[in-house]
Amino acid sequence: MFSTEFLDLPPLASAGGAVTLPGSKSISNRVLLLAALSAGTTRIHDLLDSDDTRVMLDALRTLGCGLRQQGSVLEIDGLGGQLGQRQAKLFMGNAGTAMRPLTAALALLGGDFELSGVKRMHERPIGDLVDALRQLGCQIDYTGNEGYPPLHIHPPKLQLDQPIPVRGDVSSQFLTALLMALPLAATQDIVIEVVGELISKPYIEITLNLLQRFGIQVRREGWARFTIPAGSRYQSPGDIHVEADASSASYFVALGALAQPHQPGGKVRIQGVGLDSIQGDIRFVEAARLMGAQVEGGANWLEISRQHWPLKGIDLDCNHIPDAAMTLAVMALYADGPTTLRNIASWRVKETDRIAAMAAELGKLGATVEEGPDWLRVHPLPAGQWRSASIHTYDDHRVAMCFSLAAFNPDGVSVRIEDPKCVAKTFPDYFEALFGLVSTPTQRIPVICIDGPTASGKGTVAAAVAARLGYHFLDSGAMYRITALAALRAGLAISTEHETAIADLARTLPVRFEDGKVWLGSDDVTEAIRTEEAGMNASKVSALPAVRLALVDLQHSFRALPGLVADGRDMGTVIFPDAPYKLYMTASAACRAERRYKQLISKGISANLSELRADLEARDARDQNRAVAPLKPAPDAQLLDNSELTIEESVSQVLKGWLQRQAIGPTAAT
């Protein structure tokens, strides 16, 4: 997961391949609570691992549930309708699928509970659910603003003889919460009556489907009246599988609809959810087809390809796909006419006011957008009118994910996604999955080159810059050491006799630089390549011309989405001469010698400061006068003398220069 302040997406060109989606948030949190309320042990397969499910799991653990992770399966020992803990303070984050159902269940089961969340959760209405529960005799107090969390729940004095009215036009989660909680008190038939039009009906269908799996047969009269039969009791189904998230599928359906295929006839394939899904958002497929996508599918898969281009503008009632409809708003930028999304009032009370948020961020890209209380109209953006933009994500996972699709714009402008880690709510690895499917011409992938002499701090600074930007990192100075180590492990003496074999080995070395460590395949070789012997072997390897050429190819392979920071001595002059940002970092010989001296002493290695300085000056002279790739700044490199700078100050200088070069838009990181 990208945990950076922002993530810059370069302009993308094509897409293709397969993606396996994480489990549905809506199904996952429902299944977790139902398993906890049931008698018996439930084994849950393919559960979503995200912020929202972790919130629910923490709450269930606090309430006394037995939880065991067995490989990819979570086992839950149900409470059988009896809480193991009747007093607790529960933090629900911003998880509406946890806050609303748990409020109802705990209010009926009895106890002393305080439920709170993040600031945005305390702005999301819950008054209609609380009103319905109070009519049952539940005792619930607001400890902040009336009608909103946080809540204090007390033991109830239940009265079940009258139908329970609940509004259906604010959030379907209120009805879901009641449907899941009332079987706990079904000593007689309990009737729920929906007041007003019920929105997001597909989510109620998910609830009813899962209730049936756990032994509860709800009787329904249209969408206005629901009856929980007397004597209802939760029973574990034993094993249950969580479908992949149909809302998350919408981004990849859209990807296949708007991106050029990698190859003629190529498609984007989604695995884990298909046309037989119980999730209402699977009907996003119908909307995508209306806009011109070709979508095929089976029980557990979908395949999408671009068919009609540009996409077609549509006018659609989106009550049946409230979450996935956000993706249509970005697809609308690529259409041949306006797209109007109607009946989306629920967007106003989600993780943020999504109608206002989408209008604001689409406008940053250059689009004309109109909005009303429950509708949004997006006009297409023709070529030549797109603007590079920094997208504010409002701590809303769906804003972050759907705006990633703007990177396919015809004007080749970059898109910045602020706070990309907000996708952890439902799809922590979303951007990794996206980068696994998309491609763009190599020259569009940004590279920051940081060259300089030994002990200038370039490696430390480069690694820190890469971490701040979420870019890949290449320590070119380690490549020869790693090659020498791999050759010796393969039984190859470092000599001209084995030059061809070592070069062949070098081309495909599985090298990674992650979290301050150097990996060769699954082996951490960080310490193994830092020895004096490793340095001597690296010098021998670097003298083999075929190996040097092979390592050029290997270093080029590190240039991958979303970008690369490479440090070394010839990154900007030889390896990546077309890099858009080059820096030559240096410091005085005295300063570098002192840094190296402190580094060695801290490791318990004796050193002489004068000798270190003399060695560095001699090495500088050799590097600057060698025949192949001499050490020198690239003609377009920015010079940075960090003799008087700390590492953090040097990192800030590099980032400042890079952000000025990018000029995407204002962001907190600047």
Salt bridges, closest charged atoms under 4 A:
ASP8 OD1 - ARG416 NE 2.55
ASP46 OD2 - HIS241 ND1 3.80
ASP49 OD1 - ARG54 NH1 2.41
ASP51 OD1 - ARG54 NH2 2.98
ASP52 OD2 - LYS25 NZ 3.87
ASP52 OD2 - LYS425 NZ 2.86
ASP58 OD1 - ARG61 NH1 3.11
GLU75 OE1 - ARG68 NH2 3.02
ASP77 OD2 - ARG68 NH1 2.58
ASP112 OD1 - HIS152 NE2 3.06
GLU123 OE2 - LYS119 NZ 2.73
GLU123 OE1 - ARG120 NH1 3.42
ASP128 OD2 - ARG167 NH1 3.85
ASP141 OD2 - HIS154 NE2 2.84
ASP169 OD1 - ARG167 NE 2.98
ASP189 OD2 - ARG219 NH2 2.99
GLU193 OE2 - ARG225 NH1 2.54
GLU221 OE2 - ARG225 NE 3.44
ASP239 OD1 - ARG43 NH2 2.88
ASP239 OD2 - HIS45 NE2 2.76
ASP245 OD2 - ARG398 NH2 3.89
GLU286 OE1 - ARG283 NE 3.55
GLU296 OE1 - LYS267 NZ 2.87
GLU303 OE1 - LYS267 NZ 3.86
GLU303 OE2 - ARG269 NH1 2.91
ASP315 OD1 - ARG342 NE 2.74
ASP323 OD1 - LYS350 NZ 3.75
ASP323 OD1 - ARG354 NH1 3.13
ASP323 OD2 - ARG398 NE 3.91
GLU351 OE2 - LYS25 NZ 3.93
GLU351 OE1 - ARG354 NH2 2.85
GLU351 OE2 - HIS397 NE2 3.33
GLU351 OE2 - LYS425 NZ 3.54
ASP353 OD2 - ARG348 NH1 3.06
GLU361 OE1 - LYS364 NZ 2.92
GLU370 OE1 - ARG377 NH1 3.34
GLU370 OE2 - HIS379 NE2 2.66
GLU371 OE1 - ARG348 NH2 3.13
ASP396 OD2 - ARG354 NE 2.74
GLU418 OE1 - HIS392 ND1 3.36
ASP419 OD1 - LYS421 NZ 2.77
ASP475 OD2 - ARG530 NH2 3.49
ASP504 OD1 - ARG507 NH1 2.85
GLU514 OE2 - ARG512 NE 3.12
ASP523 OD2 - ARG489 NH1 3.35
ASP524 OD2 - LYS517 NZ 3.85
ASP578 OD1 - ARG559 NH1 3.06
GLU594 OE2 - LYS598 NZ 3.53
ASP615 OD2 - ARG619 NH2 3.78
GLU617 OE2 - ARG613 NE 3.25
ASP620 OD2 - ARG592 NH2 2.52
ASP623 OD2 - ARG569 NH1 2.81
ASP623 OD1 - ARG626 NH1 3.73
ASP636 OD1 - LYS582 NZ 3.13
GLU648 OE2 - ARG468 NH1 3.32
